[in-house]
């Protein structure tokens, strides 16, 4: 397999006039990555900056969500058109979509010819569950690409080892993490979790956040984060496992070339073999230690 040129974006949250404005912004951002990235990663709920324009200036969280769900097919078509135009694999973040009478948070992976498949967010944050009413989605899966299998773990999902581990055990050497967090507490939970998953599984994780303030949006009000790519903390990798980082709350692209062969090498020849040594069956319930 050849190396993958990855671009991960700290999305600048901005007031968007409507679907045409979002399409123009997406086109402009992908043009910036043209020739430098084979696969472009964007943040969870980045397109939700459209919500106020679609729902009206006085809209609340619920109204913005309804407007986004209604517009989701058109937004998805816009994403597919952009991937085809720029000839890239595109993970354009996530969008709330209707699934029967439920709403789920879906992250598409779009091929350069417009084919797509989805990963749904499995575990909901309190905001999603208690205020937006977004429902848990399908279990983790993996995506076939020219560089081998990759996974997507949406924001909070990456904080749970088994979600990423299931993707790694299904062959993923890279896991994409689109995220949307409104505090540094939230962002650092995701960041530290990504670094832990890279150590546990001896794999790459790439993180793309929303960045900026949006007082005009009830749902997407404040956004903190940093685009980054992490790898194993082992031989042949940086001592802190950070392969690339764009800078705290700094918008724009961060690029990193990832070679799946490096993952195979560290899993066979690393100073430790976390991937191999992960328990493959549940441990028994802990007993109570006896003092003597």
NORJODA-V974946 format. One record per backbone hydrogen bond with DSSP energy under -1.0 kcal/mol. CO is the residue of the C=O (numbers start at 1). NH is the residue of the N-H. E is the energy in kcal/mol with one decimal. If there is no record, write none. Layout:
co & nh & e
CO & NH & E
CO & NH & E
This chain:
co & nh & e
4 & 258 & -3.2
5 & 38 & -3.1
5 & 39 & -1.8
6 & 256 & -2.3
7 & 41 & -3.1
8 & 254 & -2.1
9 & 11 & -1.0
10 & 252 & -2.3
11 & 211 & -2.7
18 & 22 & -2.4
19 & 23 & -2.6
20 & 24 & -2.1
21 & 25 & -2.1
22 & 26 & -2.8
23 & 27 & -2.4
24 & 28 & -2.3
25 & 29 & -2.5
26 & 30 & -2.3
27 & 31 & -2.0
28 & 32 & -1.4
33 & 36 & -2.4
33 & 37 & -1.3
38 & 89 & -2.6
39 & 7 & -2.6
40 & 91 & -3.2
41 & 9 & -2.4
43 & 46 & -1.5
45 & 48 & -1.6
46 & 49 & -1.4
47 & 50 & -2.1
48 & 51 & -1.8
50 & 54 & -1.9
51 & 55 & -2.5
52 & 56 & -2.4
56 & 59 & -1.6
60 & 64 & -2.4
61 & 65 & -2.2
62 & 66 & -2.4
63 & 67 & -2.3
64 & 68 & -2.3
65 & 69 & -2.7
66 & 70 & -2.2
67 & 71 & -1.9
71 & 75 & -2.4
72 & 76 & -2.8
73 & 77 & -2.0
74 & 78 & -1.9
75 & 79 & -2.1
76 & 80 & -2.4
77 & 81 & -2.5
78 & 82 & -2.0
79 & 83 & -2.2
80 & 84 & -2.3
81 & 85 & -2.5
82 & 86 & -2.1
83 & 87 & -1.1
83 & 88 & -1.5
89 & 40 & -2.7
90 & 110 & -2.9
91 & 42 & -2.5
95 & 106 & -2.2
97 & 104 & -2.8
99 & 102 & -1.7
102 & 99 & -2.8
103 & 135 & -3.5
104 & 97 & -3.0
105 & 121 & -2.8
106 & 95 & -2.3
107 & 119 & -2.2
109 & 117 & -1.4
110 & 90 & -2.7
111 & 114 & -2.4
115 & 111 & -3.2
117 & 109 & -2.7
119 & 107 & -2.9
121 & 137 & -2.4
125 & 129 & -2.5
126 & 130 & -3.3
127 & 131 & -1.8
127 & 132 & -2.0
128 & 133 & -1.0
128 & 134 & -2.7
143 & 150 & -2.0
145 & 148 & -1.8
149 & 173 & -1.7
150 & 143 & -2.8
151 & 176 & -3.0
154 & 157 & -2.5
155 & 158 & -1.7
156 & 159 & -1.7
157 & 160 & -1.7
160 & 163 & -1.3
160 & 164 & -1.0
161 & 165 & -2.6
162 & 166 & -2.2
163 & 167 & -1.1
164 & 168 & -2.5
165 & 169 & -2.9
167 & 172 & -2.4
168 & 171 & -1.9
173 & 204 & -2.3
174 & 151 & -2.5
175 & 206 & -2.1
176 & 153 & -2.5
177 & 208 & -2.0
178 & 155 & -1.4
181 & 224 & -2.6
183 & 187 & -2.4
184 & 188 & -2.9
185 & 189 & -2.0
186 & 190 & -1.7
187 & 191 & -3.1
188 & 192 & -2.9
189 & 193 & -1.8
190 & 194 & -2.6
191 & 195 & -2.2
192 & 196 & -2.2
193 & 197 & -2.8
194 & 198 & -2.1
195 & 199 & -1.6
196 & 200 & -3.0
197 & 201 & -2.2
198 & 203 & -1.0
204 & 175 & -2.1
205 & 230 & -3.3
206 & 177 & -2.9
207 & 228 & -1.8
208 & 179 & -2.9
209 & 11 & -1.9
211 & 13 & -2.7
212 & 223 & -1.1
214 & 217 & -2.2
221 & 214 & -4.3
223 & 212 & -2.2
225 & 249 & -3.2
227 & 246 & -2.8
228 & 207 & -3.2
229 & 243 & -2.4
229 & 244 & -1.4
230 & 205 & -2.1
232 & 234 & -1.2
234 & 237 & -1.9
238 & 241 & -1.3
241 & 231 & -2.7
244 & 229 & -2.5
247 & 250 & -1.8
252 & 10 & -2.5
254 & 8 & -2.8
256 & 6 & -2.7
258 & 4 & -3.3
259 & 262 & -1.5
260 & 264 & -1.7
261 & 265 & -2.2
262 & 266 & -2.2
263 & 267 & -2.0
265 & 269 & -3.0
266 & 270 & -1.7
273 & 277 & -2.7
274 & 278 & -1.1
